[in-house]
């Protein structure tokens, strides 16, 4: 069982699986972007990026703030050898997912999605497209929720492979087939194929989920309260939503104030800059249950060394990519997307600075959310979201997509600093990159 494995084994084995899945995700996602740029017109690409951003918000709301709660509670239950409780939490998560995703799907399909995209994103869309979009939201919600249940059980392999890698791979294969056969596509077809790819991943994840539940003891030492879970979850829902707002505000502002072709250019830059975070996603995949365990056992010194060391290693790994994005941003955009998109080179360079600063400061927000300071993180996220939106609006009016990139980067850096200071004040540790003796650290955690 997961609680019998050492902390060293969890980090190394989980990290290996996460690295493997993130390489697959990065390659397949890059391929999907390349294919989309050749299957869709620039205006359709702009619409796709805005709809995708809307879907991400809808998924956060449908998840009700529960993913991090489930990881934390399942990991803590396993650490305390309360496996029956862990089983009950996992089942409750699925029930909440059914409820949240269906409510959100009904809202989107019955006029809500069309209204939001029109009034807040400045995107007039066909009503018929909203039914497909609603299905897409349901699929992604289940994909993410099941992945977090697997993560709570320390099954990083399934959480990583079926939490995104498989979906992007299936989508890549389907889009490649369309490109080879027809040479072009449309927005409806792309969303349908992406949803089908996600459904396949959800089906596979569900099979493993059922097997995991059957192999976990039925007996529970204490009841699990839905109200208790939601009491922890609602600040996390607001926090996660605000974090997403801060991250997505720039493309929303571009969509509202600028042209759809500008959305396509800026969205392309955003998709590339996320490659800098490829190794950071490994840390988010592996460390949440470990953070929860070390918090409940009050081993904060060990937690600081693990987080700071991982941030340092992460920053070194992505440094070459960061340098390339700073020196050759327009060339990279041209190679991946085509001549039209090289106009976003300056925006890509500016965005890269903010993302690399995020890497250097480590896993700040997730530490607050998994150690009982979710309300602190909620307030920081709300403030960060307001600042980011304000900066982006000013930037859009004054300098177009370059101004939006400056505003987004400024907002990200300020939020990173606020979170970094909050972790230090509340928990007494630093998460910023620092070169601890890695060999000594591995020996220390191997006895955990």
Secondary structure, DSSP 8 states (H G I E B T S, - for coil): -GGGS-HHHHHHHHHHHHHHHHHHHHHHHHHHHHHHHHHS-HHHHHHHHHHHHHHHHHHHHHTTTHHHHHHHHHHHHHHTT-HHHHHHHHHHHHHHHHHHHHHHHHHIIIIIHHHHHHHTS-----HHHHHHHHHHHHHHHHHHHHHHHHHHTT-HHHHHIIIIIHHHHHHHHHHHHHHHHTS---HHHHHHHHHHHHHHHHHHHHHHHHHHHHTS-S--SS---HHHHHHHHHHHHHHHHHHHHHHHHHHHHHHHHS-HHHHHHHHHHHHHHGGGGHHHHHHHHHHHHHHHHHHHTT-HHHHHHHHHHHHHHHHHHHHHHHHHHHHSHHHHHHHHH-GGGGGGHHHHHHHHHHHHHHHHT-S-HHHHHHTT-HHHHHHHHHHHHHHHHHHHHHHHHHHTHHHHHHHHHHHHHHHHHHHHHHHHHHHS---S-----HHHHHHHHHT-
